[in-house]
Amino acid sequence: MSEHEARIHWQRNGAAFTDQRYSRAHRWDFDGGAQVAAAASPSVVAPALTDASAVDPEEAFVAAIASCHMLWFLSLAAAAGVCVDTYEDRAVGLMRRVDGRLAIAEVTLRPRLTFAAAAPSAQRVQELHAAAHERCFIANSVRCAIRIEPPADGAAKI
C-alpha cells in the first residue's frame, strides 16, 4: 500500500546517561522537511529532563487520531455537499493501567464545526462522524476506545 517514515534524532550531549539524568528532548524529522521538537511528557519524567514546550509521544498519538478523523470528516462532508468553514477539536487521551500496563486507554474527540450555510441536521453530522471514524486509518490501527462527542446540535460557534 504505502509507507510512512519518521526519523527520530537524539543526542546525549555529554550527559552521564547511566544515572538516568539525561535529557529526553529529541527531534522528529519527516519526509516533507518538517521538523518537530519532541520530548518525554513532563508527567512521565522530571521537568528538568524534558522540554515541556515540545510534543510528547502521547500528545502526538492523540493528535494523529484527531487529525485523521478530521481529514476523513472533511472529505466525506465535501463529497456530500456539506461546506465546512471551520473544524476545531480539543481531543483528550486518557492514560491508565490496562492489563497491568500503562496505556492510552481512551481518546475523546470533541469536534466543533461551523458551516458555510445552514448547518446540516445533528443526525447528518453524527452520520458523517461515524463514517469518518470507520475510515480513519489511525483509529483502525489502535486498540484503545475512541469516543466522538460533537455538540448535540452538530455545530458550535467558535
Rosetta blueprint (number, residue, H / E / L):
1 M L
2 S L
3 E L
4 H L
5 E L
6 A E
7 R E
8 I E
9 H E
10 W L
11 Q L
12 R L
13 N L
14 G L
15 A L
16 A L
17 F L
18 T L
19 D L
20 Q L
21 R L
22 Y L
23 S L
24 R L
25 A L
26 H E
27 R E
28 W E
29 D E
30 F E
31 D L
32 G L
33 G L
34 A L
35 Q E
36 V E
37 A E
38 A E
39 A L
40 A L
41 S L
42 P L
43 S L
44 V L
45 V L
46 A L
47 P H
48 A H
49 L H
50 T L
51 D L
52 A L
53 S L
54 A L
55 V E
56 D L
57 P H
58 E H
59 E H
60 A H
61 F H
62 V H
63 A H
64 A H
65 I H
66 A H
67 S H
68 C H
69 H H
70 M H
71 L H
72 W H
73 F H
74 L H
75 S H
76 L H
77 A H
78 A H
79 A H
80 A L
81 G L
82 V L
83 C L
84 V E
85 D E
86 T E
87 Y E
88 E E
89 D E
90 R L
91 A L
92 V E
93 G E
94 L E
95 M E
96 R E
97 R E
98 V E
99 D L
100 G L
101 R E
102 L E
103 A E
104 I E
105 A E
106 E E
107 V E
108 T E
109 L E
110 R L
111 P E
112 R E
113 L E
114 T E
115 F E
116 A L
117 A L
118 A L
119 A L
120 P L
121 S L
122 A H
123 Q H
124 R H
125 V H
126 Q H
127 E H
128 L H
129 H H
130 A H
131 A H
132 A H
133 H H
134 E H
135 R H
136 C L
137 F L
138 I L
139 A H
140 N H
141 S H
142 V L
143 R L
144 C L
145 A E
146 I E
147 R E
148 I E
149 E L
150 P L
151 P L
152 A L
153 D L
154 G L
155 A L
156 A L
157 K L
158 I L
